Amino acid sequence: MKNVLVRLLGALLLAVLAACSLPPEKPVTRAELMSTRIYNLYIIDESPEQVLNALNSEGEVILESKRNIPGKNYPVYLKLLATSEGIDVLPYDR
């Protein structure tokens, strides 16, 4: 019973450590952020500088935003991930 508990706690600790985000090896630039066109496609309250700071320090950021469709209100979460290939943008409905 004790071995099972120790293994379970070890597995849980490993899962938590593996899920932590890391800062990118190469800092994300403003040009890379703007090439995603998120400020054209979505209404975002945070400035590009705030998003860059979060991406470069944490490696990911989740933003509350809305799709930029006049006359419509579609709230979404945007998850931005700084990867070695660039920025991945993942929209999720709220």
N, C-alpha and C positions, 0 to 999 in steps of 0.2 A: 504494500500500500504506500509506503514511504517513497519507494523508487518511482512509482507512478506519479506521485505528486511532484517530486523533484523534476522528472522529465517534462511534465506538463508546464511547470513554471519556467523551465529552461526554454521550451518551445515558445511560450508566450513572450518571454524576454527577447528571443531572437526575432520574432515577428514584429515586435515594437521597434527594435533597432533597424530592421530592414525597411520599415515603412517611413522612416525619417527622411525628409528631403534634405538635400545637400546643395550648397551654392554651386553655380556652374564653374567649370574650369576657366572658361573665357567669359569675361563680363558681357552682358547683353547691352547693346548700344541702342540709342534712341531710333536710329534708322531701321534696325531690325524690328523694334517694337512697332514702328509706324508701317512697316511693310506687311504686317498682319492685317491692317485696315480695321482693327477693332474699334477705333474711334469714329469710323465712318458707318460701320454696320450696327453698332450698339451705342446707347447713351450711357456713359460712364462718368460718375462723379469724381473719381480720383484722377489726379493729373498724371501725365506720362512719367514725370519724375518720381512720383510716389510709387508707381507700378514698377519702374526700373529699380528703385531702391529695394523693394520687396523681392523682385526676381533675383537680383544680384546678391542679396544676403541670404535668402531662404531657398532659392531655386524654383519656387512656385508661389502663386498667389491666386486667391479666389475672390472675384469681384461680384458685387450685386450690380446688375445692369438691366437695361431694357433693350429690346430690338428696336432699331431705328426705323419704324414704319409709321408714317404720319397718320394720325387718327386711330391708331391701335395701341394697346398696352399689353405687351408680352414680356413679363419679367423673367429674367434668366440669371443663372449664375454662370460666370465665365471662369474657367480654371486655365491659367496660363502656366506652362511648364517650360523652363529653360533647359533645353537638351543640347547635345553636341551638334545636332543638325539644324538647330534654330529654335524658335518658339512654337510650341504646340498650343493651340487654342481649342478648348473643349467646352462647348455650351451645354448647360443643363437647365431644363425648365424648373421654375420655382413653384 
